[in-house]
Amino acid sequence: MAELINLRQRRKAKARAEAEAKAAENRHLHGRTLAEKRAVKGEAVRLEKHVEVHKRGD
């Protein structure tokens, strides 16, 4: 016989897991110093320029 599950509990557990994942992402994004944020942004800009320079001109 199949295992009985409570859909309401599963739905709430899924919502809690998603909320925790979002909270972890926000802690990573917003829990940094200004210098770290600027360094990451500068690196992203540098990499984007590098990609643009090396694109083929088809």
Predicted model as a PDB file, atoms N, CA, C, CB and O in Angstrom, pLDDT in the B-factor column:
MODEL        1                                                                  
ATOM      1  N   MET A   1       0.836  -1.172   0.000  1.00 73.00           N  
ATOM      2  CA  MET A   1       0.000   0.000   0.000  1.00 73.00           C  
ATOM      3  C   MET A   1       0.894   1.253   0.000  1.00 73.00           C  
ATOM      4  CB  MET A   1      -0.959  -0.012   1.222  1.00 73.00           C  
ATOM      5  O   MET A   1       1.983   1.247   0.575  1.00 73.00           O  
ATOM      6  N   ALA A   2       0.437   2.285  -0.628  1.00 85.00           N  
ATOM      7  CA  ALA A   2       1.217   3.513  -0.756  1.00 85.00           C  
ATOM      8  C   ALA A   2       1.262   4.269   0.571  1.00 85.00           C  
ATOM      9  CB  ALA A   2       0.629   4.409  -1.858  1.00 85.00           C  
ATOM     10  O   ALA A   2       0.384   4.118   1.421  1.00 85.00           O  
ATOM     11  N   GLU A   3       2.291   5.073   0.728  1.00 90.00           N  
ATOM     12  CA  GLU A   3       2.445   5.874   1.936  1.00 90.00           C  
ATOM     13  C   GLU A   3       1.481   7.060   1.880  1.00 90.00           C  
ATOM     14  CB  GLU A   3       3.916   6.361   2.096  1.00 90.00           C  
ATOM     15  O   GLU A   3       1.385   7.746   0.862  1.00 90.00           O  
ATOM     16  N   LEU A   4       0.782   7.288   2.964  1.00 89.00           N  
ATOM     17  CA  LEU A   4      -0.140   8.418   3.033  1.00 89.00           C  
ATOM     18  C   LEU A   4       0.650   9.684   3.326  1.00 89.00           C  
ATOM     19  CB  LEU A   4      -1.233   8.186   4.113  1.00 89.00           C  
ATOM     20  O   LEU A   4       1.551   9.686   4.164  1.00 89.00           O  
ATOM     21  N   ILE A   5       0.302  10.757   2.629  1.00 90.00           N  
ATOM     22  CA  ILE A   5       0.968  12.039   2.850  1.00 90.00           C  
ATOM     23  C   ILE A   5      -0.073  13.116   3.046  1.00 90.00           C  
ATOM     24  CB  ILE A   5       1.900  12.395   1.673  1.00 90.00           C  
ATOM     25  O   ILE A   5      -1.182  13.023   2.520  1.00 90.00           O  
ATOM     26  N   ASN A   6       0.276  14.116   3.788  1.00 95.00           N  
ATOM     27  CA  ASN A   6      -0.597  15.255   4.007  1.00 95.00           C  
ATOM     28  C   ASN A   6      -0.111  16.364   3.063  1.00 95.00           C  
ATOM     29  CB  ASN A   6      -0.589  15.721   5.529  1.00 95.00           C  
ATOM     30  O   ASN A   6       0.978  16.908   3.244  1.00 95.00           O  
ATOM     31  N   LEU A   7      -0.916  16.685   2.072  1.00 95.00           N  
ATOM     32  CA  LEU A   7      -0.515  17.665   1.059  1.00 95.00           C  
ATOM     33  C   LEU A   7      -0.276  19.050   1.655  1.00 95.00           C  
ATOM     34  CB  LEU A   7      -1.575  17.754  -0.027  1.00 95.00           C  
ATOM     35  O   LEU A   7       0.619  19.772   1.216  1.00 95.00           O  
ATOM     36  N   ARG A   8      -1.069  19.415   2.646  1.00 96.00           N  
ATOM     37  CA  ARG A   8      -0.893  20.722   3.272  1.00 96.00           C  
ATOM     38  C   ARG A   8       0.482  20.806   3.941  1.00 96.00           C  
ATOM     39  CB  ARG A   8      -2.015  20.987   4.304  1.00 96.00           C  
ATOM     40  O   ARG A   8       1.168  21.822   3.822  1.00 96.00           O  
ATOM     41  N   GLN A   9       0.879  19.759   4.634  1.00 96.00           N  
ATOM     42  CA  GLN A   9       2.185  19.757   5.284  1.00 96.00           C  
ATOM     43  C   GLN A   9       3.305  19.783   4.255  1.00 96.00           C  
ATOM     44  CB  GLN A   9       2.331  18.534   6.188  1.00 96.00           C  
ATOM     45  O   GLN A   9       4.303  20.478   4.447  1.00 96.00           O  
ATOM     46  N   ARG A  10       3.152  19.038   3.169  1.00 96.00           N  
ATOM     47  CA  ARG A  10       4.173  19.045   2.110  1.00 96.00           C  
ATOM     48  C   ARG A  10       4.295  20.422   1.480  1.00 96.00           C  
ATOM     49  CB  ARG A  10       3.840  18.005   1.030  1.00 96.00           C  
ATOM     50  O   ARG A  10       5.400  20.897   1.218  1.00 96.00           O  
ATOM     51  N   ARG A  11       3.148  21.067   1.236  1.00 97.00           N  
ATOM     52  CA  ARG A  11       3.145  22.392   0.619  1.00 97.00           C  
ATOM     53  C   ARG A  11       3.842  23.404   1.538  1.00 97.00           C  
ATOM     54  CB  ARG A  11       1.694  22.848   0.312  1.00 97.00           C  
ATOM     55  O   ARG A  11       4.628  24.231   1.074  1.00 97.00           O  
ATOM     56  N   LYS A  12       3.549  23.332   2.846  1.00 98.00           N  
ATOM     57  CA  LYS A  12       4.179  24.242   3.797  1.00 98.00           C  
ATOM     58  C   LYS A  12       5.677  23.969   3.914  1.00 98.00           C  
ATOM     59  CB  LYS A  12       3.513  24.119   5.168  1.00 98.00           C  
ATOM     60  O   LYS A  12       6.472  24.904   4.015  1.00 98.00           O  
ATOM     61  N   ALA A  13       6.059  22.714   3.902  1.00 97.00           N  
ATOM     62  CA  ALA A  13       7.483  22.364   3.982  1.00 97.00           C  
ATOM     63  C   ALA A  13       8.223  22.884   2.757  1.00 97.00           C  
ATOM     64  CB  ALA A  13       7.666  20.832   4.108  1.00 97.00           C  
ATOM     65  O   ALA A  13       9.341  23.385   2.868  1.00 97.00           O  
ATOM     66  N   LYS A  14       7.600  22.764   1.596  1.00 98.00           N  
ATOM     67  CA  LYS A  14       8.214  23.264   0.370  1.00 98.00           C  
ATOM     68  C   LYS A  14       8.370  24.790   0.431  1.00 98.00           C  
ATOM     69  CB  LYS A  14       7.371  22.855  -0.861  1.00 98.00           C  
ATOM     70  O   LYS A  14       9.407  25.330   0.047  1.00 98.00           O  
ATOM     71  N   ALA A  15       7.329  25.475   0.916  1.00 98.00           N  
ATOM     72  CA  ALA A  15       7.383  26.938   1.035  1.00 98.00           C  
ATOM     73  C   ALA A  15       8.475  27.358   2.013  1.00 98.00           C  
ATOM     74  CB  ALA A  15       6.017  27.497   1.491  1.00 98.00           C  
ATOM     75  O   ALA A  15       9.183  28.334   1.768  1.00 98.00           O  
ATOM     76  N   ARG A  16       8.618  26.620   3.132  1.00 98.00           N  
ATOM     77  CA  ARG A  16       9.666  26.946   4.098  1.00 98.00           C  
ATOM     78  C   ARG A  16      11.053  26.754   3.488  1.00 98.00           C  
ATOM     79  CB  ARG A  16       9.519  26.081   5.357  1.00 98.00           C  
ATOM     80  O   ARG A  16      11.952  27.565   3.709  1.00 98.00           O  
ATOM     81  N   ALA A  17      11.222  25.689   2.728  1.00 98.00           N  
ATOM     82  CA  ALA A  17      12.520  25.423   2.097  1.00 98.00           C  
ATOM     83  C   ALA A  17      12.850  26.511   1.078  1.00 98.00           C  
ATOM     84  CB  ALA A  17      12.521  24.033   1.416  1.00 98.00           C  
ATOM     85  O   ALA A  17      13.990  26.970   1.007  1.00 98.00           O  
ATOM     86  N   GLU A  18      11.866  26.920   0.294  1.00 98.00           N  
ATOM     87  CA  GLU A  18      12.088  27.992  -0.688  1.00 98.00           C  
ATOM     88  C   GLU A  18      12.408  29.312   0.010  1.00 98.00           C  
ATOM     89  CB  GLU A  18      10.848  28.160  -1.594  1.00 98.00           C  
ATOM     90  O   GLU A  18      13.276  30.059  -0.442  1.00 98.00           O  
ATOM     91  N   ALA A  19      11.715  29.601   1.106  1.00 98.00           N  
ATOM     92  CA  ALA A  19      11.969  30.835   1.847  1.00 98.00           C  
ATOM     93  C   ALA A  19      13.378  30.815   2.432  1.00 98.00           C  
ATOM     94  CB  ALA A  19      10.924  31.025   2.968  1.00 98.00           C  
ATOM     95  O   ALA A  19      14.067  31.835   2.418  1.00 98.00           O  
ATOM     96  N   GLU A  20      13.807  29.677   2.940  1.00 97.00           N  
ATOM     97  CA  GLU A  20      15.160  29.564   3.497  1.00 97.00           C  
ATOM     98  C   GLU A  20      16.210  29.749   2.397  1.00 97.00           C  
ATOM     99  CB  GLU A  20      15.349  28.192   4.194  1.00 97.00           C  
ATOM    100  O   GLU A  20      17.234  30.392   2.624  1.00 97.00           O  
ATOM    101  N   ALA A  21      15.964  29.194   1.213  1.00 97.00           N  
ATOM    102  CA  ALA A  21      16.904  29.354   0.108  1.00 97.00           C  
ATOM    103  C   ALA A  21      17.000  30.824  -0.298  1.00 97.00           C  
ATOM    104  CB  ALA A  21      16.477  28.489  -1.098  1.00 97.00           C  
ATOM    105  O   ALA A  21      18.092  31.335  -0.547  1.00 97.00           O  
ATOM    106  N   LYS A  22      15.859  31.497  -0.361  1.00 97.00           N  
ATOM    107  CA  LYS A  22      15.850  32.920  -0.716  1.00 97.00           C  
ATOM    108  C   LYS A  22      16.565  33.740   0.362  1.00 97.00           C  
ATOM    109  CB  LYS A  22      14.396  33.426  -0.903  1.00 97.00           C  
ATOM    110  O   LYS A  22      17.303  34.672   0.045  1.00 97.00           O  
ATOM    111  N   ALA A  23      16.349  33.398   1.614  1.00 96.00           N  
ATOM    112  CA  ALA A  23      17.008  34.109   2.710  1.00 96.00           C  
ATOM    113  C   ALA A  23      18.520  33.921   2.637  1.00 96.00           C  
ATOM    114  CB  ALA A  23      16.475  33.621   4.070  1.00 96.00           C  
ATOM    115  O   ALA A  23      19.275  34.864   2.870  1.00 96.00           O  
ATOM    116  N   ALA A  24      18.960  32.716   2.317  1.00 95.00           N  
ATOM    117  CA  ALA A  24      20.398  32.458   2.199  1.00 95.00           C  
ATOM    118  C   ALA A  24      20.990  33.267   1.055  1.00 95.00           C  
ATOM    119  CB  ALA A  24      20.667  30.955   1.984  1.00 95.00           C  
ATOM    120  O   ALA A  24      22.090  33.806   1.174  1.00 95.00           O  
ATOM    121  N   GLU A  25      20.263  33.351  -0.051  1.00 93.00           N  
ATOM    122  CA  GLU A  25      20.730  34.149  -1.190  1.00 93.00           C  
ATOM    123  C   GLU A  25      20.815  35.626  -0.806  1.00 93.00           C  
ATOM    124  CB  GLU A  25      19.791  33.965  -2.407  1.00 93.00           C  
ATOM    125  O   GLU A  25      21.788  36.303  -1.138  1.00 93.00           O  
ATOM    126  N   ASN A  26      19.807  36.116  -0.116  1.00 92.00           N  
ATOM    127  CA  ASN A  26      19.809  37.520   0.307  1.00 92.00           C  
ATOM    128  C   ASN A  26      20.925  37.799   1.300  1.00 92.00           C  
ATOM    129  CB  ASN A  26      18.463  37.893   0.922  1.00 92.00           C  
ATOM    130  O   ASN A  26      21.540  38.865   1.253  1.00 92.00           O  
ATOM    131  N   ARG A  27      21.199  36.851   2.204  1.00 91.00           N  
ATOM    132  CA  ARG A  27      22.314  37.037   3.134  1.00 91.00           C  
ATOM    133  C   ARG A  27      23.620  37.150   2.369  1.00 91.00           C  
ATOM    134  CB  ARG A  27      22.384  35.876   4.143  1.00 91.00           C  
ATOM    135  O   ARG A  27      24.493  37.943   2.720  1.00 91.00           O  
ATOM    136  N   HIS A  28      23.741  36.357   1.331  1.00 87.00           N  
ATOM    137  CA  HIS A  28      24.963  36.403   0.522  1.00 87.00           C  
ATOM    138  C   HIS A  28      25.066  37.725  -0.224  1.00 87.00           C  
ATOM    139  CB  HIS A  28      24.998  35.232  -0.474  1.00 87.00           C  
ATOM    140  O   HIS A  28      26.134  38.335  -0.256  1.00 87.00           O  
ATOM    141  N   LEU A  29      23.965  38.173  -0.823  1.00 83.00           N  
ATOM    142  CA  LEU A  29      23.996  39.400  -1.620  1.00 83.00           C  
ATOM    143  C   LEU A  29      24.122  40.655  -0.764  1.00 83.00           C  
ATOM    144  CB  LEU A  29      22.751  39.492  -2.466  1.00 83.00           C  
ATOM    145  O   LEU A  29      24.881  41.560  -1.112  1.00 83.00           O  
ATOM    146  N   HIS A  30      23.403  40.725   0.332  1.00 86.00           N  
ATOM    147  CA  HIS A  30      23.323  41.965   1.101  1.00 86.00           C  
ATOM    148  C   HIS A  30      24.216  41.979   2.332  1.00 86.00           C  
ATOM    149  CB  HIS A  30      21.910  42.205   1.519  1.00 86.00           C  
ATOM    150  O   HIS A  30      24.347  43.013   2.986  1.00 86.00           O  
ATOM    151  N   GLY A  31      24.819  40.870   2.651  1.00 88.00           N  
ATOM    152  CA  GLY A  31      25.649  40.817   3.841  1.00 88.00           C  
ATOM    153  C   GLY A  31      27.117  41.040   3.531  1.00 88.00           C  
ATOM    154  O   GLY A  31      27.987  40.389   4.109  1.00 88.00           O  
ATOM    155  N   ARG A  32      27.390  41.957   2.621  1.00 85.00           N  
ATOM    156  CA  ARG A  32      28.778  42.214   2.227  1.00 85.00           C  
ATOM    157  C   ARG A  32      29.118  43.673   2.480  1.00 85.00           C  
ATOM    158  CB  ARG A  32      29.009  41.853   0.737  1.00 85.00           C  
ATOM    159  O   ARG A  32      28.233  44.524   2.563  1.00 85.00           O  
ATOM    160  N   THR A  33      30.407  43.953   2.601  1.00 88.00           N  
ATOM    161  CA  THR A  33      30.845  45.331   2.791  1.00 88.00           C  
ATOM    162  C   THR A  33      30.785  46.055   1.443  1.00 88.00           C  
ATOM    163  CB  THR A  33      32.288  45.386   3.396  1.00 88.00           C  
ATOM    164  O   THR A  33      30.676  45.432   0.387  1.00 88.00           O  
ATOM    165  N   LEU A  34      30.859  47.357   1.508  1.00 89.00           N  
ATOM    166  CA  LEU A  34      30.819  48.167   0.300  1.00 89.00           C  
ATOM    167  C   LEU A  34      32.002  47.839  -0.611  1.00 89.00           C  
ATOM    168  CB  LEU A  34      30.818  49.660   0.657  1.00 89.00           C  
ATOM    169  O   LEU A  34      31.856  47.789  -1.832  1.00 89.00           O  
ATOM    170  N   ALA A  35      33.156  47.619  -0.022  1.00 93.00           N  
ATOM    171  CA  ALA A  35      34.345  47.288  -0.813  1.00 93.00           C  
ATOM    172  C   ALA A  35      34.155  45.956  -1.536  1.00 93.00           C  
ATOM    173  CB  ALA A  35      35.598  47.231   0.089  1.00 93.00           C  
ATOM    174  O   ALA A  35      34.546  45.823  -2.695  1.00 93.00           O  
ATOM    175  N   GLU A  36      33.557  44.969  -0.864  1.00 89.00           N  
ATOM    176  CA  GLU A  36      33.312  43.679  -1.508  1.00 89.00           C  
ATOM    177  C   GLU A  36      32.318  43.827  -2.655  1.00 89.00           C  
ATOM    178  CB  GLU A  36      32.793  42.658  -0.485  1.00 89.00           C  
ATOM    179  O   GLU A  36      32.498  43.237  -3.720  1.00 89.00           O  
ATOM    180  N   LYS A  37      31.271  44.614  -2.433  1.00 87.00           N  
ATOM    181  CA  LYS A  37      30.277  44.840  -3.494  1.00 87.00           C  
ATOM    182  C   LYS A  37      30.928  45.504  -4.704  1.00 87.00           C  
ATOM    183  CB  LYS A  37      29.108  45.713  -2.973  1.00 87.00           C  
ATOM    184  O   LYS A  37      30.683  45.107  -5.843  1.00 87.00           O  
ATOM    185  N   ARG A  38      31.753  46.509  -4.456  1.00 94.00           N  
ATOM    186  CA  ARG A  38      32.421  47.205  -5.561  1.00 94.00           C  
ATOM    187  C   ARG A  38      33.388  46.280  -6.287  1.00 94.00           C  
ATOM    188  CB  ARG A  38      33.169  48.440  -5.045  1.00 94.00           C  
ATOM    189  O   ARG A  38      33.499  46.343  -7.511  1.00 94.00           O  
ATOM    190  N   ALA A  39      34.081  45.433  -5.559  1.00 95.00           N  
ATOM    191  CA  ALA A  39      35.023  44.504  -6.182  1.00 95.00           C  
ATOM    192  C   ALA A  39      34.293  43.519  -7.084  1.00 95.00           C  
ATOM    193  CB  ALA A  39      35.822  43.749  -5.113  1.00 95.00           C  
ATOM    194  O   ALA A  39      34.746  43.246  -8.195  1.00 95.00           O  
ATOM    195  N   VAL A  40      33.177  42.987  -6.623  1.00 92.00           N  
ATOM    196  CA  VAL A  40      32.398  42.033  -7.421  1.00 92.00           C  
ATOM    197  C   VAL A  40      31.835  42.722  -8.661  1.00 92.00           C  
ATOM    198  CB  VAL A  40      31.249  41.420  -6.578  1.00 92.00           C  
ATOM    199  O   VAL A  40      31.860  42.159  -9.755  1.00 92.00           O  
ATOM    200  N   LYS A  41      31.331  43.937  -8.488  1.00 95.00           N  
ATOM    201  CA  LYS A  41      30.770  44.673  -9.616  1.00 95.00           C  
ATOM    202  C   LYS A  41      31.862  45.011 -10.634  1.00 95.00           C  
ATOM    203  CB  LYS A  41      30.076  45.958  -9.128  1.00 95.00           C  
ATOM    204  O   LYS A  41      31.642  44.897 -11.839  1.00 95.00           O  
ATOM    205  N   GLY A  42      33.023  45.420 -10.157  1.00 97.00           N  
ATOM    206  CA  GLY A  42      34.141  45.725 -11.051  1.00 97.00           C  
ATOM    207  C   GLY A  42      34.592  44.496 -11.814  1.00 97.00           C  
ATOM    208  O   GLY A  42      34.904  44.580 -13.002  1.00 97.00           O  
ATOM    209  N   GLU A  43      34.629  43.361 -11.145  1.00 97.00           N  
ATOM    210  CA  GLU A  43      35.008  42.108 -11.803  1.00 97.00           C  
ATOM    211  C   GLU A  43      33.993  41.744 -12.886  1.00 97.00           C  
ATOM    212  CB  GLU A  43      35.121  40.965 -10.770  1.00 97.00           C  
ATOM    213  O   GLU A  43      34.376  41.298 -13.968  1.00 97.00           O  
ATOM    214  N   ALA A  44      32.711  41.932 -12.604  1.00 96.00           N  
ATOM    215  CA  ALA A  44      31.673  41.632 -13.582  1.00 96.00           C  
ATOM    216  C   ALA A  44      31.805  42.538 -14.815  1.00 96.00           C  
ATOM    217  CB  ALA A  44      30.280  41.794 -12.946  1.00 96.00           C  
ATOM    218  O   ALA A  44      31.659  42.082 -15.949  1.00 96.00           O  
ATOM    219  N   VAL A  45      32.080  43.807 -14.581  1.00 97.00           N  
ATOM    220  CA  VAL A  45      32.258  44.755 -15.688  1.00 97.00           C  
ATOM    221  C   VAL A  45      33.483  44.370 -16.516  1.00 97.00           C  
ATOM    222  CB  VAL A  45      32.404  46.206 -15.152  1.00 97.00           C  
ATOM    223  O   VAL A  45      33.449  44.396 -17.746  1.00 97.00           O  
ATOM    224  N   ARG A  46      34.561  44.015 -15.823  1.00 97.00           N  
ATOM    225  CA  ARG A  46      35.784  43.624 -16.520  1.00 97.00           C  
ATOM    226  C   ARG A  46      35.554  42.380 -17.379  1.00 97.00           C  
ATOM    227  CB  ARG A  46      36.912  43.369 -15.514  1.00 97.00           C  
ATOM    228  O   ARG A  46      36.008  42.326 -18.522  1.00 97.00           O  
ATOM    229  N   LEU A  47      34.868  41.404 -16.849  1.00 96.00           N  
ATOM    230  CA  LEU A  47      34.595  40.182 -17.601  1.00 96.00           C  
ATOM    231  C   LEU A  47      33.675  40.456 -18.794  1.00 96.00           C  
ATOM    232  CB  LEU A  47      33.968  39.126 -16.684  1.00 96.00           C  
ATOM    233  O   LEU A  47      33.853  39.882 -19.868  1.00 96.00           O  
ATOM    234  N   GLU A  48      32.697  41.332 -18.597  1.00 96.00           N  
ATOM    235  CA  GLU A  48      31.779  41.673 -19.690  1.00 96.00           C  
ATOM    236  C   GLU A  48      32.542  42.358 -20.826  1.00 96.00           C  
ATOM    237  CB  GLU A  48      30.635  42.590 -19.179  1.00 96.00           C  
ATOM    238  O   GLU A  48      32.305  42.066 -21.998  1.00 96.00           O  
ATOM    239  N   LYS A  49      33.450  43.262 -20.485  1.00 95.00           N  
ATOM    240  CA  LYS A  49      34.263  43.930 -21.511  1.00 95.00           C  
ATOM    241  C   LYS A  49      35.143  42.914 -22.233  1.00 95.00           C  
ATOM    242  CB  LYS A  49      35.139  45.043 -20.879  1.00 95.00           C  
ATOM    243  O   LYS A  49      35.312  42.984 -23.451  1.00 95.00           O  
ATOM    244  N   HIS A  50      35.695  41.983 -21.485  1.00 95.00           N  
ATOM    245  CA  HIS A  50      36.544  40.945 -22.074  1.00 95.00           C  
ATOM    246  C   HIS A  50      35.753  40.117 -23.098  1.00 95.00           C  
ATOM    247  CB  HIS A  50      37.118  40.025 -20.967  1.00 95.00           C  
ATOM    248  O   HIS A  50      36.255  39.805 -24.178  1.00 95.00           O  
ATOM    249  N   VAL A  51      34.529  39.774 -22.745  1.00 93.00           N  
ATOM    250  CA  VAL A  51      33.681  38.987 -23.649  1.00 93.00           C  
ATOM    251  C   VAL A  51      33.332  39.814 -24.882  1.00 93.00           C  
ATOM    252  CB  VAL A  51      32.388  38.519 -22.928  1.00 93.00           C  
ATOM    253  O   VAL A  51      33.377  39.304 -26.002  1.00 93.00           O  
ATOM    254  N   GLU A  52      32.987  41.077 -24.689  1.00 92.00           N  
ATOM    255  CA  GLU A  52      32.611  41.942 -25.811  1.00 92.00           C  
ATOM    256  C   GLU A  52      33.763  42.099 -26.805  1.00 92.00           C  
ATOM    257  CB  GLU A  52      32.174  43.319 -25.296  1.00 92.00           C  
ATOM    258  O   GLU A  52      33.547  42.090 -28.017  1.00 92.00           O  
ATOM    259  N   VAL A  53      34.965  42.240 -26.298  1.00 91.00           N  
ATOM    260  CA  VAL A  53      36.131  42.419 -27.163  1.00 91.00           C  
ATOM    261  C   VAL A  53      36.388  41.171 -28.000  1.00 91.00           C  
ATOM    262  CB  VAL A  53      37.370  42.755 -26.327  1.00 91.00           C  
ATOM    263  O   VAL A  53      36.832  41.270 -29.143  1.00 91.00           O  
ATOM    264  N   HIS A  54      36.113  40.013 -27.440  1.00 89.00           N  
ATOM    265  CA  HIS A  54      36.426  38.766 -28.112  1.00 89.00           C  
ATOM    266  C   HIS A  54      35.270  38.155 -28.901  1.00 89.00           C  
ATOM    267  CB  HIS A  54      36.895  37.793 -27.116  1.00 89.00           C  
ATOM    268  O   HIS A  54      35.380  37.026 -29.381  1.00 89.00           O  
ATOM    269  N   LYS A  55      34.166  38.887 -29.038  1.00 88.00           N  
ATOM    270  CA  LYS A  55      33.051  38.375 -29.823  1.00 88.00           C  
ATOM    271  C   LYS A  55      33.384  38.410 -31.301  1.00 88.00           C  
ATOM    272  CB  LYS A  55      31.780  39.178 -29.546  1.00 88.00           C  
ATOM    273  O   LYS A  55      34.075  39.301 -31.796  1.00 88.00           O  
ATOM    274  N   ARG A  56      32.875  37.423 -31.968  1.00 85.00           N  
ATOM    275  CA  ARG A  56      33.095  37.380 -33.421  1.00 85.00           C  
ATOM    276  C   ARG A  56      32.159  38.361 -34.108  1.00 85.00           C  
ATOM    277  CB  ARG A  56      32.878  35.944 -33.977  1.00 85.00           C  
ATOM    278  O   ARG A  56      31.040  38.575 -33.642  1.00 85.00           O  
ATOM    279  N   GLY A  57      32.589  38.947 -35.183  1.00 76.00           N  
ATOM    280  CA  GLY A  57      31.785  39.938 -35.891  1.00 76.00           C  
ATOM    281  C   GLY A  57      31.079  39.343 -37.107  1.00 76.00           C  
ATOM    282  O   GLY A  57      31.254  39.827 -38.226  1.00 76.00           O  
ATOM    283  N   ASP A  58      30.284  38.298 -36.892  1.00 69.00           N  
ATOM    284  CA  ASP A  58      29.574  37.656 -38.016  1.00 69.00           C  
ATOM    285  C   ASP A  58      28.489  38.518 -38.575  1.00 69.00           C  
ATOM    286  CB  ASP A  58      28.984  36.347 -37.590  1.00 69.00           C  
ATOM    287  O   ASP A  58      27.807  38.118 -39.518  1.00 69.00           O  
TER     288      ASP A  58                                                      
ENDMDL                                                                          
END                                                                             
